[in-house]
Amino acid sequence: MPEATFDLTGKVAIVTGGSRGIGEAIARALAANGAQVVICSRKLEGLEPVAASINESGGKCVAIACHTGKMEMIDALFAEVKERFGRLDILVNNAATNPHFGPVISVDEAAYDKTFEVNVKGIFFLSQKAAIMMAAQEEGGSIINIASINGISPAPMQGVYSITKGAVIHMTKTFAKELGAAKVRVNAVCPGLVETKFAQVLIDSPEMHQWFVDRTPMARHAQPEEIAGAVVYLASDAASYTTGAVITVDGGNTC
């Protein structure tokens, strides 16, 4: 039986959306616990300073550009990871988009398609390719999807985004059921409101921010680093019997 440890030494991890915010915090935490981390996002120039900083602090990190809504770039990402490292132990599906903030009746087709392309299609095929690599390894692996409490209870003005995050939660459970026998664990983390560029419109709006805080027992929003701990747990052998779980990290908002 695996030891209940958070040590990730020798493990290779991919973190999508790793250039800032929650993705950057997760990449730093995985590297701090010994993992070799591959961070990716659409633009290499946003990734390189993060990778350099992690390496300078004693971690191991490489940056690879990948638009997670584009199949050819997903294929290229996995081909490069396989060539460089020969294995994959951890996939963190963090990349997401939300181009429309407003009522669902005002969403146009382009915004709808873009949200589903990145938030659902991308996560599905990244998970599929990761699972194939992991299933071929004796140790299996861990896939961690960054969903949202919006996938549990939709938030105002974020309808399509909430729908996609609900899909991510069900995708997590589907993959977990099918991949358990292959020792591939699949879990989801559902953050509440986190102070990132992605959520800045909510942080900066006194009315929206107060709406969230009033519904949160801890009466505040989170910092990106507060999400990373749950991911390290799920990536590690400490979570060896955890699959299909949906862990809320939301200050009690969904209690």
C-alpha positions as protocol buffer text, in pm:
chain_id: "A"
residue {
  index: 1
  type: MET
  ca { x: 0 y: 0 z: 0 }
}
residue {
  index: 2
  type: PRO
  ca { x: 126 y: 353 z: -73 }
}
residue {
  index: 3
  type: GLU
  ca { x: 246 y: 562 z: 217 }
}
residue {
  index: 4
  type: ALA
  ca { x: 26 y: 853 z: 334 }
}
residue {
  index: 5
  type: THR
  ca { x: 269 y: 1116 z: 212 }
}
residue {
  index: 6
  type: PHE
  ca { x: 247 y: 1442 z: 22 }
}
residue {
  index: 7
  type: ASP
  ca { x: 593 y: 1388 z: -130 }
}
residue {
  index: 8
  type: LEU
  ca { x: 574 y: 1415 z: -510 }
}
residue {
  index: 9
  type: THR
  ca { x: 941 y: 1349 z: -583 }
}
residue {
  index: 10
  type: GLY
  ca { x: 985 y: 1171 z: -916 }
}
residue {
  index: 11
  type: LYS
  ca { x: 636 y: 1256 z: -1039 }
}
residue {
  index: 12
  type: VAL
  ca { x: 569 y: 1453 z: -1358 }
}
residue {
  index: 13
  type: ALA
  ca { x: 278 y: 1699 z: -1357 }
}
residue {
  index: 14
  type: ILE
  ca { x: 103 y: 1911 z: -1618 }
}
residue {
  index: 15
  type: VAL
  ca { x: -78 y: 2224 z: -1499 }
}
residue {
  index: 16
  type: THR
  ca { x: -289 y: 2404 z: -1758 }
}
residue {
  index: 17
  type: GLY
  ca { x: -350 y: 2775 z: -1721 }
}
residue {
  index: 18
  type: GLY
  ca { x: -25 y: 2788 z: -1527 }
}
residue {
  index: 19
  type: SER
  ca { x: 89 y: 3142 z: -1607 }
}
residue {
  index: 20
  type: ARG
  ca { x: -96 y: 3315 z: -1322 }
}
residue {
  index: 21
  type: GLY
  ca { x: -359 y: 3293 z: -1051 }
}
residue {
  index: 22
  type: ILE
  ca { x: -472 y: 2952 z: -927 }
}
residue {
  index: 23
  type: GLY
  ca { x: -269 y: 2766 z: -1191 }
}
residue {
  index: 24
  type: GLU
  ca { x: 54 y: 2940 z: -1093 }
}
residue {
  index: 25
  type: ALA
  ca { x: -11 y: 2873 z: -723 }
}
residue {
  index: 26
  type: ILE
  ca { x: -76 y: 2504 z: -795 }
}
residue {
  index: 27
  type: ALA
  ca { x: 240 y: 2475 z: -1006 }
}
residue {
  index: 28
  type: ARG
  ca { x: 448 y: 2630 z: -728 }
}
residue {
  index: 29
  type: ALA
  ca { x: 296 y: 2400 z: -465 }
}
residue {
  index: 30
  type: LEU
  ca { x: 350 y: 2083 z: -672 }
}
residue {
  index: 31
  type: ALA
  ca { x: 711 y: 2183 z: -743 }
}
residue {
  index: 32
  type: ALA
  ca { x: 769 y: 2264 z: -375 }
}
residue {
  index: 33
  type: ASN
  ca { x: 663 y: 1908 z: -294 }
}
residue {
  index: 34
  type: GLY
  ca { x: 908 y: 1758 z: -542 }
}
residue {
  index: 35
  type: ALA
  ca { x: 720 y: 1724 z: -871 }
}
residue {
  index: 36
  type: GLN
  ca { x: 866 y: 1806 z: -1212 }
}
residue {
  index: 37
  type: VAL
  ca { x: 603 y: 2052 z: -1336 }
}
residue {
  index: 38
  type: VAL
  ca { x: 504 y: 2138 z: -1692 }
}
residue {
  index: 39
  type: ILE
  ca { x: 303 y: 2458 z: -1707 }
}
residue {
  index: 40
  type: CYS
  ca { x: 108 y: 2554 z: -2016 }
}
residue {
  index: 41
  type: SER
  ca { x: -118 y: 2828 z: -2145 }
}
residue {
  index: 42
  type: ARG
  ca { x: -178 y: 2994 z: -2480 }
}
residue {
  index: 43
  type: LYS
  ca { x: 122 y: 3229 z: -2472 }
}
residue {
  index: 44
  type: LEU
  ca { x: 475 y: 3119 z: -2387 }
}
residue {
  index: 45
  type: GLU
  ca { x: 580 y: 3467 z: -2278 }
}
residue {
  index: 46
  type: GLY
  ca { x: 338 y: 3454 z: -1986 }
}
residue {
  index: 47
  type: LEU
  ca { x: 471 y: 3115 z: -1873 }
}
residue {
  index: 48
  type: GLU
  ca { x: 844 y: 3168 z: -1891 }
}
residue {
  index: 49
  type: PRO
  ca { x: 878 y: 3406 z: -1591 }
}
residue {
  index: 50
  type: VAL
  ca { x: 680 y: 3162 z: -1373 }
}
residue {
  index: 51
  type: ALA
  ca { x: 894 y: 2866 z: -1481 }
}
residue {
  index: 52
  type: ALA
  ca { x: 1212 y: 3067 z: -1422 }
}
residue {
  index: 53
  type: SER
  ca { x: 1097 y: 3170 z: -1075 }
}
residue {
  index: 54
  type: ILE
  ca { x: 1012 y: 2812 z: -976 }
}
residue {
  index: 55
  type: ASN
  ca { x: 1349 y: 2688 z: -1102 }
}
residue {
  index: 56
  type: GLU
  ca { x: 1536 y: 2967 z: -923 }
}
residue {
  index: 57
  type: SER
  ca { x: 1367 y: 2870 z: -596 }
}
residue {
  index: 58
  type: GLY
  ca { x: 1486 y: 2511 z: -626 }
}
residue {
  index: 59
  type: GLY
  ca { x: 1192 y: 2353 z: -807 }
}
residue {
  index: 60
  type: LYS
  ca { x: 1173 y: 2194 z: -1149 }
}
residue {
  index: 61
  type: CYS
  ca { x: 949 y: 2354 z: -1412 }
}
residue {
  index: 62
  type: VAL
  ca { x: 928 y: 2383 z: -1789 }
}
residue {
  index: 63
  type: ALA
  ca { x: 691 y: 2596 z: -1995 }
}
residue {
  index: 64
  type: ILE
  ca { x: 508 y: 2471 z: -2306 }
}
residue {
  index: 65
  type: ALA
  ca { x: 258 y: 2682 z: -2501 }
}
residue {
  index: 66
  type: CYS
  ca { x: -78 y: 2508 z: -2548 }
}
residue {
  index: 67
  type: HIS
  ca { x: -424 y: 2638 z: -2629 }
}
residue {
  index: 68
  type: THR
  ca { x: -629 y: 2373 z: -2451 }
}
residue {
  index: 69
  type: GLY
  ca { x: -925 y: 2420 z: -2684 }
}
residue {
  index: 70
  type: LYS
  ca { x: -720 y: 2316 z: -2989 }
}
residue {
  index: 71
  type: MET
  ca { x: -668 y: 1944 z: -3052 }
}
residue {
  index: 72
  type: GLU
  ca { x: -345 y: 1987 z: -3248 }
}
residue {
  index: 73
  type: MET
  ca { x: -189 y: 2177 z: -2957 }
}
residue {
  index: 74
  type: ILE
  ca { x: -309 y: 1918 z: -2704 }
}
residue {
  index: 75
  type: ASP
  ca { x: -150 y: 1645 z: -2918 }
}
residue {
  index: 76
  type: ALA
  ca { x: 175 y: 1842 z: -2938 }
}
residue {
  index: 77
  type: LEU
  ca { x: 179 y: 1898 z: -2560 }
}
residue {
  index: 78
  type: PHE
  ca { x: 151 y: 1527 z: -2480 }
}
residue {
  index: 79
  type: ALA
  ca { x: 402 y: 1433 z: -2747 }
}
residue {
  index: 80
  type: GLU
  ca { x: 657 y: 1672 z: -2595 }
}
residue {
  index: 81
  type: VAL
  ca { x: 590 y: 1554 z: -2239 }
}
residue {
  index: 82
  type: LYS
  ca { x: 631 y: 1192 z: -2347 }
}
residue {
  index: 83
  type: GLU
  ca { x: 954 y: 1270 z: -2533 }
}
residue {
  index: 84
  type: ARG
  ca { x: 1104 y: 1473 z: -2246 }
}
residue {
  index: 85
  type: PHE
  ca { x: 995 y: 1268 z: -1946 }
}
residue {
  index: 86
  type: GLY
  ca { x: 858 y: 938 z: -2074 }
}
residue {
  index: 87
  type: ARG
  ca { x: 571 y: 945 z: -1826 }
}
residue {
  index: 88
  type: LEU
  ca { x: 292 y: 1153 z: -1673 }
}
residue {
  index: 89
  type: ASP
  ca { x: 170 y: 1118 z: -1315 }
}
residue {
  index: 90
  type: ILE
  ca { x: -46 y: 1426 z: -1254 }
}
residue {
  index: 91
  type: LEU
  ca { x: -271 y: 1638 z: -1474 }
}
residue {
  index: 92
  type: VAL
  ca { x: -431 y: 1951 z: -1331 }
}
residue {
  index: 93
  type: ASN
  ca { x: -699 y: 2084 z: -1564 }
}
residue {
  index: 94
  type: ASN
  ca { x: -707 y: 2445 z: -1449 }
}
residue {
  index: 95
  type: ALA
  ca { x: -737 y: 2645 z: -1773 }
}
residue {
  index: 96
  type: ALA
  ca { x: -1079 y: 2805 z: -1814 }
}
residue {
  index: 97
  type: THR
  ca { x: -1250 y: 3098 z: -1979 }
}
residue {
  index: 98
  type: ASN
  ca { x: -1560 y: 3308 z: -1925 }
}
residue {
  index: 99
  type: PRO
  ca { x: -1596 y: 3559 z: -2210 }
}
residue {
  index: 100
  type: HIS
  ca { x: -1952 y: 3658 z: -2120 }
}
residue {
  index: 101
  type: PHE
  ca { x: -2058 y: 3823 z: -1796 }
}
residue {
  index: 102
  type: GLY
  ca { x: -2431 y: 3888 z: -1806 }
}
residue {
  index: 103
  type: PRO
  ca { x: -2772 y: 3722 z: -1842 }
}
residue {
  index: 104
  type: VAL
  ca { x: -2793 y: 3392 z: -2028 }
}
residue {
  index: 105
  type: ILE
  ca { x: -3045 y: 3541 z: -2269 }
}
residue {
  index: 106
  type: SER
  ca { x: -2777 y: 3776 z: -2401 }
}
residue {
  index: 107
  type: VAL
  ca { x: -2507 y: 3512 z: -2469 }
}
residue {
  index: 108
  type: ASP
  ca { x: -2411 y: 3492 z: -2836 }
}
residue {
  index: 109
  type: GLU
  ca { x: -2296 y: 3180 z: -3017 }
}
residue {
  index: 110
  type: ALA
  ca { x: -1929 y: 3280 z: -3027 }
}
residue {
  index: 111
  type: ALA
  ca { x: -1910 y: 3326 z: -2649 }
}
residue {
  index: 112
  type: TYR
  ca { x: -2100 y: 3001 z: -2593 }
}
residue {
  index: 113
  type: ASP
  ca { x: -1872 y: 2804 z: -2824 }
}
residue {
  index: 114
  type: LYS
  ca { x: -1552 y: 2950 z: -2677 }
}
residue {
  index: 115
  type: THR
  ca { x: -1660 y: 2870 z: -2320 }
}
residue {
  index: 116
  type: PHE
  ca { x: -1743 y: 2509 z: -2404 }
}
residue {
  index: 117
  type: GLU
  ca { x: -1431 y: 2467 z: -2620 }
}
residue {
  index: 118
  type: VAL
  ca { x: -1194 y: 2546 z: -2333 }
}
residue {
  index: 119
  type: ASN
  ca { x: -1396 y: 2450 z: -2024 }
}
residue {
  index: 120
  type: VAL
  ca { x: -1541 y: 2120 z: -2146 }
}
residue {
  index: 121
  type: LYS
  ca { x: -1388 y: 1996 z: -2474 }
}
residue {
  index: 122
  type: GLY
  ca { x: -1035 y: 2084 z: -2370 }
}
residue {
  index: 123
  type: ILE
  ca { x: -1062 y: 1918 z: -2030 }
}
residue {
  index: 124
  type: PHE
  ca { x: -1220 y: 1609 z: -2182 }
}
residue {
  index: 125
  type: PHE
  ca { x: -944 y: 1545 z: -2435 }
}
residue {
  index: 126
  type: LEU
  ca { x: -661 y: 1644 z: -2201 }
}
residue {
  index: 127
  type: SER
  ca { x: -801 y: 1393 z: -1951 }
}
residue {
  index: 128
  type: GLN
  ca { x: -843 y: 1128 z: -2219 }
}
residue {
  index: 129
  type: LYS
  ca { x: -483 y: 1156 z: -2337 }
}
residue {
  index: 130
  type: ALA
  ca { x: -348 y: 1174 z: -1982 }
}
residue {
  index: 131
  type: ALA
  ca { x: -548 y: 867 z: -1883 }
}
residue {
  index: 132
  type: ILE
  ca { x: -402 y: 666 z: -2171 }
}
residue {
  index: 133
  type: MET
  ca { x: -48 y: 754 z: -2061 }
}
residue {
  index: 134
  type: MET
  ca { x: -119 y: 692 z: -1694 }
}
residue {
  index: 135
  type: ALA
  ca { x: -300 y: 362 z: -1749 }
}
residue {
  index: 136
  type: ALA
  ca { x: 11 y: 228 z: -1922 }
}
residue {
  index: 137
  type: GLN
  ca { x: 213 y: 289 z: -1603 }
}
residue {
  index: 138
  type: GLU
  ca { x: 215 y: 49 z: -1312 }
}
residue {
  index: 139
  type: GLU
  ca { x: 158 y: 338 z: -1070 }
}
residue {
  index: 140
  type: GLY
  ca { x: -137 y: 489 z: -1260 }
}
residue {
  index: 141
  type: GLY
  ca { x: -184 y: 859 z: -1197 }
}
residue {
  index: 142
  type: SER
  ca { x: -402 y: 1143 z: -1077 }
}
residue {
  index: 143
  type: ILE
  ca { x: -621 y: 1381 z: -1278 }
}
residue {
  index: 144
  type: ILE
  ca { x: -749 y: 1687 z: -1093 }
}
residue {
  index: 145
  type: ASN
  ca { x: -1012 y: 1911 z: -1249 }
}
residue {
  index: 146
  type: ILE
  ca { x: -1052 y: 2266 z: -1123 }
}
residue {
  index: 147
  type: ALA
  ca { x: -1427 y: 2310 z: -1138 }
}
residue {
  index: 148
  type: SER
  ca { x: -1614 y: 2577 z: -937 }
}
residue {
  index: 149
  type: ILE
  ca { x: -1889 y: 2610 z: -681 }
}
residue {
  index: 150
  type: ASN
  ca { x: -2079 y: 2760 z: -976 }
}
residue {
  index: 151
  type: GLY
  ca { x: -2101 y: 2405 z: -1104 }
}
residue {
  index: 152
  type: ILE
  ca { x: -2291 y: 2314 z: -788 }
}
residue {
  index: 153
  type: SER
  ca { x: -2509 y: 2624 z: -769 }
}
residue {
  index: 154
  type: PRO
  ca { x: -2507 y: 2870 z: -1063 }
}
residue {
  index: 155
  type: ALA
  ca { x: -2396 y: 3224 z: -988 }
}
residue {
  index: 156
  type: PRO
  ca { x: -2566 y: 3540 z: -1120 }
}
residue {
  index: 157
  type: MET
  ca { x: -2441 y: 3669 z: -1456 }
}
residue {
  index: 158
  type: GLN
  ca { x: -2223 y: 3358 z: -1508 }
}
residue {
  index: 159
  type: GLY
  ca { x: -2474 y: 3119 z: -1662 }
}
residue {
  index: 160
  type: VAL
  ca { x: -2279 y: 2949 z: -1940 }
}
residue {
  index: 161
  type: TYR
  ca { x: -1964 y: 2933 z: -1727 }
}
residue {
  index: 162
  type: SER
  ca { x: -2169 y: 2769 z: -1448 }
}
residue {
  index: 163
  type: ILE
  ca { x: -2311 y: 2517 z: -1695 }
}
residue {
  index: 164
  type: THR
  ca { x: -1964 y: 2418 z: -1813 }
}
residue {
  index: 165
  type: LYS
  ca { x: -1841 y: 2376 z: -1456 }
}
residue {
  index: 166
  type: GLY
  ca { x: -2138 y: 2151 z: -1383 }
}
residue {
  index: 167
  type: ALA
  ca { x: -2027 y: 1946 z: -1683 }
}
residue {
  index: 168
  type: VAL
  ca { x: -1673 y: 1927 z: -1542 }
}
residue {
  index: 169
  type: ILE
  ca { x: -1807 y: 1783 z: -1216 }
}
residue {
  index: 170
  type: HIS
  ca { x: -1999 y: 1510 z: -1399 }
}
residue {
  index: 171
  type: MET
  ca { x: -1703 y: 1450 z: -1631 }
}
residue {
  index: 172
  type: THR
  ca { x: -1488 y: 1395 z: -1322 }
}
residue {
  index: 173
  type: LYS
  ca { x: -1723 y: 1129 z: -1189 }
}
residue {
  index: 174
  type: THR
  ca { x: -1752 y: 959 z: -1528 }
}
residue {
  index: 175
  type: PHE
  ca { x: -1376 y: 934 z: -1575 }
}
residue {
  index: 176
  type: ALA
  ca { x: -1333 y: 819 z: -1214 }
}
residue {
  index: 177
  type: LYS
  ca { x: -1575 y: 530 z: -1262 }
}
residue {
  index: 178
  type: GLU
  ca { x: -1416 y: 417 z: -1586 }
}
residue {
  index: 179
  type: LEU
  ca { x: -1051 y: 455 z: -1484 }
}
residue {
  index: 180
  type: GLY
  ca { x: -1047 y: 325 z: -1127 }
}
residue {
  index: 181
  type: ALA
  ca { x: -937 y: -23 z: -1229 }
}
residue {
  index: 182
  type: ALA
  ca { x: -642 y: 132 z: -1418 }
}
residue {
  index: 183
  type: LYS
  ca { x: -523 y: 308 z: -1099 }
}
residue {
  index: 184
  type: VAL
  ca { x: -604 y: 647 z: -1247 }
}
residue {
  index: 185
  type: ARG
  ca { x: -777 y: 863 z: -988 }
}
residue {
  index: 186
  type: VAL
  ca { x: -993 y: 1155 z: -1107 }
}
residue {
  index: 187
  type: ASN
  ca { x: -1116 y: 1423 z: -869 }
}
residue {
  index: 188
  type: ALA
  ca { x: -1245 y: 1780 z: -879 }
}
residue {
  index: 189
  type: VAL
  ca { x: -1173 y: 2087 z: -670 }
}
residue {
  index: 190
  type: CYS
  ca { x: -1445 y: 2353 z: -657 }
}
residue {
  index: 191
  type: PRO
  ca { x: -1309 y: 2691 z: -549 }
}
residue {
  index: 192
  type: GLY
  ca { x: -1529 y: 2972 z: -431 }
}
residue {
  index: 193
  type: LEU
  ca { x: -1440 y: 3331 z: -512 }
}
residue {
  index: 194
  type: VAL
  ca { x: -1062 y: 3364 z: -547 }
}
residue {
  index: 195
  type: GLU
  ca { x: -865 y: 3685 z: -596 }
}
residue {
  index: 196
  type: THR
  ca { x: -733 y: 3641 z: -950 }
}
residue {
  index: 197
  type: LYS
  ca { x: -737 y: 3841 z: -1271 }
}
residue {
  index: 198
  type: PHE
  ca { x: -1004 y: 3597 z: -1393 }
}
residue {
  index: 199
  type: ALA
  ca { x: -1238 y: 3697 z: -1108 }
}
residue {
  index: 200
  type: GLN
  ca { x: -1135 y: 4062 z: -1084 }
}
residue {
  index: 201
  type: VAL
  ca { x: -1471 y: 4187 z: -1207 }
}
residue {
  index: 202
  type: LEU
  ca { x: -1634 y: 4025 z: -902 }
}
residue {
  index: 203
  type: ILE
  ca { x: -1367 y: 4140 z: -657 }
}
residue {
  index: 204
  type: ASP
  ca { x: -1386 y: 4498 z: -784 }
}
residue {
  index: 205
  type: SER
  ca { x: -1765 y: 4520 z: -777 }
}
residue {
  index: 206
  type: PRO
  ca { x: -1871 y: 4616 z: -421 }
}
residue {
  index: 207
  type: GLU
  ca { x: -2222 y: 4482 z: -480 }
}
residue {
  index: 208
  type: MET
  ca { x: -2114 y: 4147 z: -627 }
}
residue {
  index: 209
  type: HIS
  ca { x: -1834 y: 4101 z: -375 }
}
residue {
  index: 210
  type: GLN
  ca { x: -2064 y: 4172 z: -82 }
}
residue {
  index: 211
  type: TRP
  ca { x: -2322 y: 3930 z: -226 }
}
residue {
  index: 212
  type: PHE
  ca { x: -2062 y: 3655 z: -213 }
}
residue {
  index: 213
  type: VAL
  ca { x: -1917 y: 3747 z: 126 }
}
residue {
  index: 214
  type: ASP
  ca { x: -2265 y: 3757 z: 283 }
}
residue {
  index: 215
  type: ARG
  ca { x: -2318 y: 3395 z: 173 }
}
residue {
  index: 216
  type: THR
  ca { x: -1980 y: 3273 z: 295 }
}
residue {
  index: 217
  type: PRO
  ca { x: -1938 y: 3172 z: 662 }
}
residue {
  index: 218
  type: MET
  ca { x: -1571 y: 3278 z: 659 }
}
residue {
  index: 219
  type: ALA
  ca { x: -1687 y: 3618 z: 530 }
}
residue {
  index: 220
  type: ARG
  ca { x: -1407 y: 3669 z: 277 }
}
residue {
  index: 221
  type: HIS
  ca { x: -1276 y: 3555 z: -59 }
}
residue {
  index: 222
  type: ALA
  ca { x: -971 y: 3330 z: -105 }
}
residue {
  index: 223
  type: GLN
  ca { x: -617 y: 3375 z: -229 }
}
residue {
  index: 224
  type: PRO
  ca { x: -488 y: 3139 z: -503 }
}
residue {
  index: 225
  type: GLU
  ca { x: -250 y: 2964 z: -263 }
}
residue {
  index: 226
  type: GLU
  ca { x: -548 y: 2850 z: -55 }
}
residue {
  index: 227
  type: ILE
  ca { x: -669 y: 2632 z: -343 }
}
residue {
  index: 228
  type: ALA
  ca { x: -333 y: 2464 z: -403 }
}
residue {
  index: 229
  type: GLY
  ca { x: -332 y: 2254 z: -86 }
}
residue {
  index: 230
  type: ALA
  ca { x: -632 y: 2048 z: -194 }
}
residue {
  index: 231
  type: VAL
  ca { x: -462 y: 1982 z: -528 }
}
residue {
  index: 232
  type: VAL
  ca { x: -138 y: 1865 z: -363 }
}
residue {
  index: 233
  type: TYR
  ca { x: -341 y: 1625 z: -150 }
}
residue {
  index: 234
  type: LEU
  ca { x: -527 y: 1482 z: -449 }
}
residue {
  index: 235
  type: ALA
  ca { x: -205 y: 1452 z: -649 }
}
residue {
  index: 236
  type: SER
  ca { x: -25 y: 1266 z: -373 }
}
residue {
  index: 237
  type: ASP
  ca { x: -29 y: 913 z: -234 }
}
residue {
  index: 238
  type: ALA
  ca { x: -211 y: 1052 z: 70 }
}
residue {
  index: 239
  type: ALA
  ca { x: -520 y: 1042 z: -155 }
}
residue {
  index: 240
  type: SER
  ca { x: -459 y: 687 z: -279 }
}
residue {
  index: 241
  type: TYR
  ca { x: -821 y: 581 z: -208 }
}
residue {
  index: 242
  type: THR
  ca { x: -981 y: 906 z: -321 }
}
residue {
  index: 243
  type: THR
  ca { x: -1145 y: 917 z: -663 }
}
residue {
  index: 244
  type: GLY
  ca { x: -1464 y: 1073 z: -795 }
}
residue {
  index: 245
  type: ALA
  ca { x: -1453 y: 1327 z: -513 }
}
residue {
  index: 246
  type: VAL
  ca { x: -1568 y: 1686 z: -544 }
}
residue {
  index: 247
  type: ILE
  ca { x: -1389 y: 1897 z: -284 }
}
residue {
  index: 248
  type: THR
  ca { x: -1520 y: 2247 z: -219 }
}
residue {
  index: 249
  type: VAL
  ca { x: -1267 y: 2508 z: -113 }
}
residue {
  index: 250
  type: ASP
  ca { x: -1504 y: 2797 z: -63 }
}
residue {
  index: 251
  type: GLY
  ca { x: -1498 y: 2924 z: 294 }
}
residue {
  index: 252
  type: GLY
  ca { x: -1820 y: 2735 z: 361 }
}
residue {
  index: 253
  type: ASN
  ca { x: -2022 y: 2900 z: 86 }
}
residue {
  index: 254
  type: THR
  ca { x: -2192 y: 2574 z: -17 }
}
residue {
  index: 255
  type: CYS
  ca { x: -2261 y: 2451 z: 338 }
}
